[in-house]
Structure formats: structure tokens, C-alpha cells
């Protein structure tokens, strides 16, 4: 369906994101919300996500520097972070935040720190990938409709 | 994203009513901007009109400004400025809008919490569009009862839509809550008919158009029914007899159904609850006004005409349930009530600046009592009512003190605070209602009552219904009182309100007959006993004019005091004890009338052990009574109904008689009830007035 090679490349990249578990169904929902009235919806949302969640990440980092850990607060931050992440379909990031919360609930400070490191990594990785994706998308030109990977 | 409001030009109302669910106006609240944005877009995709807010407080403010502006609210659970559940409760109580909770958690406890707080649904983030395409059903569900008669209600609420028959069946099958709801709904319908044909209101515009069954109207209704004989009363004939313009057969039919159910309930269920409810409901007319809708689903429906009804109903519920469930109910109610109460509390604060606020605190403590949160809540309202009702606050205070700390305590608190603050009662009632399982029913009663100021607890009447006998008696009592005295205007209103349904009428008559022996029935049910007492009180109270009420309160109080002591012992004892008190109050004489009847209750009350129960009972009685009345959404002013009983006359006039009778071992009646009565009296007094 993508005649344009760039488009095809874009499609492949996109598919890879799903296959590798970076994105889930929710991302598709976002894509489906994108239309003529809202042509850059997905990119807008993702951009907002990275902007807002960066603040949360910072807060969590600061909270992890203060010992002893305030697990309640950490849990609260992570809960919100998880909510945002799941809204854009960031699958791996979401999984890491779940893990983090589990550690919080069990009072495992060590586990929290580890999980957070992991989470930050996934978060950064996804950001890079999505940035590349959107850049290519802009280059490839507007897509008519969002198509499901499978 | 910061708050953005898109009014999409709907300003309420009609926005796409015609193409409903397209254009349904949704208010989305979430502090997370990403989620909010995504949600907004999803909702737009479903063709709803969306307004987004990222602060719960702002959302609440907007809703309060114009509740007709939105059809549905979707809110996140975790928000920094306000707990999502709290918002949920408030919205449900105040505006009676369907609320859907959103959360990234799928914790069972949280979901349960959402449900108990009245959420229509609980969605998990990330929300999918498929889930959002059907949310409009919640709006329809809520509106149905109000407006359409012929809606085939998939759920109980809808049942109300069907005037009468359907309702009946459902009620009988479902528990009171349902009933109540239905009642409300039916009332809504009635209201609609009466009012102006709001009948098929657009879901988007109004929540529930109601035909206002004012006290006057209800009185006519009851008179007509009594004239025809309950068995033979058919809507058409009633309508003709009533001869009211603008009233449709459907209105009457649904009202009749409610009434019948009410009466049935009175006879079958523990009376006590009714008492309690009644007490609560009637007492506080002002409370009702608070218009604190109770968050609980059922309650909400009542929202009613600016009355606490919903709130009151909720409070009632507990009372009712109390009787029924006894333990389970109590527990659950307790929880609910506490939440309700809190709600009420907040509500009251919102609504009633005066006294209510005071009451709230009082009420709250009451709720705390484990004893039956319901009761407490109920008692409080009752007290409040009393306070508001009559100026004899001090009486109450005394009364309260004597009483059980739980129940009475709250009462006293409320009394003192409420001094003469009808709102208080209402507030309490509301609270009670809220917590109450009675919910709908009670609230109705409450609201109407409060208005009348006699709130006696008629509201509780709905609850009473459950109580069956008790309630009936109660009703009778109440009614009686109403009629006899002109001063009873309050009571009338009370009675009117109380009998939202035909049941009331029946109950009244029933009550009259039972009046003499009501307490005895109670023995069967400890609780019921109380209720009866309450009823007795109520009667007395009802009959009593304002003055009487005061007196009654006093007497009641005395009795209470006594009772309390006796409480452990037999009720009888208390009765005797009570008597001495009577002498104390001169004005009480009037009360004595009431008291005598009450005494029985009182004695019962002590038996009940839970003083609170007692109070509750009374309240219930009253409440139920009121409830029934209120239910119809309009204040039924009971006035007309009662004269027929003639019972009321007795009450009224002879406070002294009452007193004296009380003094004598009322036992025959079941003096134990006395306690109940006291509580009750106090209550009615307020309400009567």
C-alpha cells in the first residue's frame, strides 16, 4: 500500500516499534484519532508526553536521592507516570513503571532504584525511536489514514 | 493542558439532544495533561461535546454553576487537589450526574470504592475508544426514571418510569433501595406530569423533571384515596376527585403506586427504620433543602426539587436498611452513611450555612458510632430537625444528652447546634439518607419534610414502609397530627410529604388504628418497636402544632432520658421513668399526647438497646413517612391526608393526655417504644412546626 519508498520505510519502522514491544494498541488509537482536523495529533501528544513526563522523572529522581525513601510519594509519581505512558502506548516504559511500583509497595528501595534506572533507559530509547519516526513521517508527507500494523 | 473549556455552543441543553448520544456533553477531569488530551480526542471522536478540566476543584465549581450544562462527568481517581472519589460523591449528590471513574489502577478495592461512592462505571487507563462509545448509556439510565413513563427500564430506575405497576413489581422484588429509587423516579415522573410536561425531557437538559407533589397536592391525593378506599382507588377516580389542573393520570398513577408500596413497606418492614428515617427526614426540612444529593446512586435520583431529598433519602436508606439488614445492612450502611454523612457534611456546608453546618459535625460524630451508623445519622437529623423545628432547642439538648451517646449524642450536638435550625435536621437527615440505604425514599421524605419544617422523619417514611407496621403507624400518627391542628400546617406538610405514595394514606389509616397498639408490634422487632415508638411520637408530634412540638420534644427528651436509663432493662421501666419527666414540661403536655404514643416507642427503644436505633427508628418512621411523601418529589404536604384519621386530633389536643398516658405504664402499647417516641417527638416537633 505504501508506494512511496519513504512511506514504506516508515511503515516498516512503525511495525518494528510494535513488534519489538515499544508500542502497543494505544498508539494505534492515537493514530486513529489523527485526521484532517487533527493532522499531527500523534506527534503532538507524544511531544507533550515527553515534555510533561520529564518533570515527573525529575521529581522521582530527586525523591530517590532523599533517604529514607518516601514510598508513598514515589508511588504517587509513578502512578501518574504510568498513566501518561499508557496513554500514548509506551509499552516498555509502562512495564517498567509497574515494576517500580511493585518495589515501592513492598518497600524495596533497592529494587526501586534499579527499576527506575531501567525505566529511564527505556524511556530514552523510545523517545529516540519516536523522534526518528516522526521525522521520517514528516518527510514522507502526510499519511492519509493510519493503518493497523497487523 | 490547562483547562480549556469548550462550550461548543451547547450551553446546556440542547446540544445534540435530538441526536443523542451524539453531542452529549461530557466534562472530563484529569490532572495529567496527556491523558486529558487523549481522552478529549477520544471523546470527540465519539461525537460528544467535551470540556476538559485539569483541576477537580474547578470542575466542581463549573458544575455547580450550572448543572444542566453537562450530561456526564469522567474523572480521574488520583488528582492532587481533590480525591477523585470525593469529587464523585459531590457530583453525585449535588448534581446527580452520572460519573465515570478513570484510573491507571485496576485495584479491586479502588473499583469497589468507586462503586460505593456512586460511580456509574470504572474505566482503566488507557481508555479505549470502544469503551467510550457506550458511556452515553449511563446518562440515559439516569434520566429515564425521571422522565419517561414508558421507558422500558432496563434497570430499576427505569422501572420508575413506568408508573405504578412496573414500579411495584420491581420494588417488591428489589430491595428498598430500588424501591426508593423507583419512588423517586416515579415521583419524578409525577413531577413531570404535573409540572409541565417535562415529560420527556431531554436527557441532556434536565436531570429529572418532576411533578411537584406539594403538601397540598398530596393531601388532596390522600383524601381522594381514602375517600375511595385504598383498594378501590384508581388513578382516574383519584384524579377526578382531586380535580387539579395539569395533573395527569400518569402522575397520579405513579404516585398511587408509590403510596401503596409505601404502605406495604410500612407494614412489612421493621418499623423502626421507618421511624428513624422519619425522624430524620421530617425533622429537617431545611436540611433537605441543602440539596445535598447523596452520592449514592439511589439517593441521587432524588435530588428532587432542591430539597435535600436525595440527601435525605440517602440517609433514610440506612435506616431502612437498618431494620432489614440488620447486621449486614448496618455495616454497609454504616460505611455508606459515614461516607454519606461526610457528604452530607460537606453538602450541608455547602448548602446550608446555618445550622446545618453545625449539624454536620454533630451528625458526623453520630455516624461514627458504630451502632448503626444509620441510626446515628438518623438520629442526628432528627435532632436537627427538632432543633430547627422548634425553638426549644434546649429541650433537645436535654434530650440528647440523655440519650445514647451515639444517637443522642449526635442529637444533642445537633440540637445544640441546630437550635432551631431546620437545616440542621435536614442536614442530618440528609446524612442519614446518604448513608442510608433508604436513599431515595428517604430523601424524598426529607426534603419535603424539611420544607415543612416538620420533617419529622416523615422522610423516613419511605423507610417506614419497609418497616411495615411501624411505618404505618407512624404514618398514621403523623398524619393524624397533621390534620388536627392548623398549626400543624407543618405537620401537614409533613404528612403530606410523608406519604408520597398512596401508601402513606394507607399507612395513616393503618396507623390510626394501630396507634393504640402500635408499640406492641414493636416487640416483635426490637427495632420496629422503636419505630413504633417513634411513630407514636410522631403522631403526637405531628398533631402538635409548633408549640406542641416543642413540648413534645421536651417530653420526649425527658422520656428519653429516662429511657436511657432503662434501656438496659425493660422498656417498661423506662416508661415509668419517663413519666416523671413529663410533669416537667407543661407545654409538653401536648407532647404528652405524642408522648404517650411515643412512650411505647420509648420502651421499645430501650429494648433496642441501641438508642441510636431508637432514634433512628423514629426518624425512620418519620422519615419513611416523609420519604414517601417526599418521594413524590414534591412535598406532599400531608395535610390533607391526616384529618381523616382523626387520630391526629387526638394527638394534638391532648398532650396532656399523652403525658398522663405516658405516665401510666404505657406498656400496653409497648411503652418501650417510648424511647423511640422521644426521639421521635423531638423530631416531629420540629417537623410539625
Boltz contact constraints between the chains, C-beta under 6 A:
constraints:
  - contact:
      token1: [A, 26]
      token2: [B, 126]
      max_distance: 6.0
  - contact:
      token1: [A, 33]
      token2: [B, 41]
      max_distance: 6.0
  - contact:
      token1: [A, 33]
      token2: [B, 45]
      max_distance: 6.0
  - contact:
      token1: [A, 48]
      token2: [B, 34]
      max_distance: 6.0
  - contact:
      token1: [A, 49]
      token2: [B, 34]
      max_distance: 6.0
  - contact:
      token1: [A, 52]
      token2: [B, 33]
      max_distance: 6.0
  - contact:
      token1: [A, 79]
      token2: [B, 78]
      max_distance: 6.0
  - contact:
      token1: [A, 80]
      token2: [B, 32]
      max_distance: 6.0
  - contact:
      token1: [A, 82]
      token2: [B, 104]
      max_distance: 6.0
  - contact:
      token1: [A, 83]
      token2: [B, 32]
      max_distance: 6.0
  - contact:
      token1: [A, 83]
      token2: [B, 35]
      max_distance: 6.0
  - contact:
      token1: [A, 83]
      token2: [B, 104]
      max_distance: 6.0
  - contact:
      token1: [A, 83]
      token2: [B, 125]
      max_distance: 6.0
  - contact:
      token1: [A, 84]
      token2: [B, 32]
      max_distance: 6.0
  - contact:
      token1: [A, 84]
      token2: [B, 34]
      max_distance: 6.0
  - contact:
      token1: [A, 86]
      token2: [B, 125]
      max_distance: 6.0
  - contact:
      token1: [A, 86]
      token2: [B, 126]
      max_distance: 6.0
  - contact:
      token1: [A, 87]
      token2: [B, 34]
      max_distance: 6.0
  - contact:
      token1: [A, 87]
      token2: [B, 35]
      max_distance: 6.0
  - contact:
      token1: [A, 87]
      token2: [B, 38]
      max_distance: 6.0
  - contact:
      token1: [A, 87]
      token2: [B, 126]
      max_distance: 6.0
